[in-house]
């Protein structure tokens, strides 16, 4: 892409910062939801995400970091 006048390093850096920003934003959003209205196990929830209706029950999800 550098032959066309675009800096590959600049695009990769911008993409990486965008990803870090998105992860940070998602983390802060989850903290705010938990602080202002924590979900209850087996509670039915529904919302709209990017124009799609999403619904389901709250369940426990744990990350197993031990292999």
MARNU-570042 format. One line per 3 residues: their letters; for each residue x, y, z of N, C-alpha, C, O. Coordinates in pm, whole numbers, plus 50000, padded with zeros to 5 digits. Layout:
<pts>
a) X Y Z X Y Z X Y Z X Y Z ~ ...
</pts>
This chain:
<pts>
xxx) 50081 49881 50000 50000 50000 50000 50086 50126 50000 50040 50233 49961 ~ 50208 50112 50044 50293 50229 50046 50323 50280 49906 50353 50398 49888 ~ 50314 50193 49806 50333 50236 49668 50222 50332 49625 50244 50416 49537
xxx) 50105 50319 49685 49992 50405 49650 49988 50532 49734 49896 50613 49720 ~ 50086 50549 49821 50091 50670 49903 50029 50655 50041 50016 50753 50114 ~ 49990 50533 50079 49932 50509 50211 50037 50443 50300 50107 50351 50258
xxx) 50048 50491 50422 50142 50433 50516 50079 50311 50583 49980 50322 50656 ~ 50136 50195 50557 50085 50072 50617 50094 50079 50769 50001 50039 50839 ~ 50204 50130 50821 50223 50140 50965 50117 50229 51028 50066 50198 51136
xxx) 50084 50337 50963 49982 50429 51017 49846 50361 51024 49774 50376 51123 ~ 49810 50285 50921 49681 50215 50921 49677 50106 51027 49576 50089 51094 ~ 49787 50032 51044 49791 49927 51146 49782 49987 51285 49714 49933 51372
xxx) 49852 50098 51307 49847 50165 51437 49706 50215 51466 49655 50196 51576 ~ 49644 50278 51370 49508 50330 51388 49411 50216 51415 49323 50229 51501 ~ 49425 50105 51345 49339 49989 51367 49357 49930 51505 49260 49891 51570
xxx) 49482 49924 51550 49510 49871 51684 49454 49960 51793 49401 49910 51892 ~ 49466 50091 51776 49412 50183 51875 49260 50177 51877 49199 50189 51984 ~ 49199 50158 51763 49054 50144 51756 49007 50022 51831 48906 50027 51901
xxx) 49081 49913 51818 49046 49789 51889 49060 49807 52038 48972 49766 52114 ~ 49169 49868 52082 49190 49893 52225 49079 49983 52278 49026 49960 52387 ~ 49045 50085 52202 48937 50176 52243 48805 50102 52257 48732 50125 52353
xxx) 48773 50012 52163 48649 49936 52167 48646 49844 52288 48543 49834 52355 ~ 48756 49777 52318 48762 49689 52435 48743 49770 52562 48668 49729 52651 ~ 48809 49883 52572 48798 49970 52690 48655 50021 52705 48602 50023 52816
xxx) 48592 50062 52595 48455 50110 52599 48359 50000 52643 48271 50025 52725 ~ 48375 49879 52591 48290 49768 52630 48307 49736 52778 48209 49708 52848 ~ 48430 49740 52826 48456 49713 52968 48386 49817 53056 48319 49782 53153
xxx) 48403 49945 53022 48339 50050 53101 48187 50039 53096 48120 50065 53195 ~ 48133 50002 52981 47989 49985 52969 47938 49875 53061 47836 49891 53126 ~ 48011 49763 53066 47967 49653 53153 47976 49692 53300 47892 49651 53380
xxx) 48077 49769 53337 48090 49816 53476 47973 49908 53510 47915 49897 53618 ~ 47938 49998 53419 47827 50090 53443 47694 50016 53456 47613 50047 53543 ~ 47671 49918 53370 47548 49839 53378 47541 49767 53511 47437 49767 53577
xxx) 47651 49705 53551 47653 49631 53677 47632 49724 53796 47564 49688 53891 ~ 47689 49843 53791 47677 49938 53902 47537 49999 53910 47486 50022 54020 ~ 47475 50026 53796 47347 50094 53798 47227 50000 53798 47123 50033 53854
xxx) 47240 49884 53737 47132 49787 53736 47188 49648 53710 47188 49599 53597 ~ 47237 49586 53817 47293 49451 53798 47183 49352 53759 47070 49360 53807 ~ 47218 49259 53674 47124 49157 53633 47112 49051 53741 47205 49030 53820
xxx) 46998 48985 53744 46972 48878 53840 46972 48746 53762 46920 48740 53651 ~ 47030 48643 53821 47036 48512 53758 46896 48467 53717 46802 48477 53796 ~ 46882 48417 53596 46758 48369 53535 46659 48480 53501 46545 48451 53465
xxx) 46699 48605 53511 46613 48717 53474 46600 48723 53321 46698 48705 53249 ~ 46478 48748 53272 46454 48762 53129 46484 48907 53090 46431 49000 53151 ~ 46567 48925 52989 46599 49059 52942 46579 49065 52791 46590 48964 52722
xxx) 46549 49184 52741 46544 49204 52597 46584 49347 52568 46555 49439 52645 ~ 46652 49364 52456 46703 49494 52415 46718 49497 52264 46698 49397 52197 ~ 46754 49611 52214 46783 49626 52071 46930 49662 52056 46977 49759 52115
xxx) 47001 49584 51976 47143 49609 51950 47160 49625 51800 47136 49532 51723 ~ 47202 49742 51759 47224 49775 51618 47104 49737 51532 47119 49683 51423 ~ 46983 49766 51583 46861 49743 51507 46803 49603 51520 46697 49577 51464
xxx) 46871 49513 51591 46823 49376 51607 46767 49358 51748 46829 49399 51846 ~ 46649 49295 51757 46591 49262 51887 46666 49141 51944 46676 49037 51879 ~ 46716 49154 52065 46790 49047 52131 46723 49020 52265 46691 49114 52339
xxx) 46701 48893 52298 46640 48860 52427 46693 48727 52476 46745 48647 52398 ~ 46679 48705 52606 46724 48580 52665 46727 48590 52816 46692 48693 52874 ~ 46770 48483 52879 46780 48482 53024 46925 48499 53066 47017 48459 52996
xxx) 46942 48559 53182 47075 48582 53237 47128 48450 53292 47059 48381 53367 ~ 47249 48416 53254 47313 48295 53306 47458 48325 53341 47515 48424 53295 ~ 47515 48241 53422 47652 48260 53467 47747 48208 53360 47730 48096 53309
xxx) 47846 48289 53326 47952 48249 53233 48084 48276 53301 48110 48388 53345 ~ 48167 48176 53310 48299 48193 53369 48404 48154 53267 48385 48060 53190 ~ 48513 48226 53267 48625 48192 53182 48715 48095 53255 48760 48123 53366
xxx) 48740 47982 53196 48828 47883 53256 48969 47905 53201 48999 47866 53088 ~ 49054 47969 53282 49190 48000 53238 49288 47889 53273 49405 47896 53237 ~ 49241 47790 53342 49330 47679 53382 49309 47562 53287 49198 47509 53275
x) 49416 47521 53221 49405 47411 53123 49452 47283 53183 49451 47179 53117
</pts>
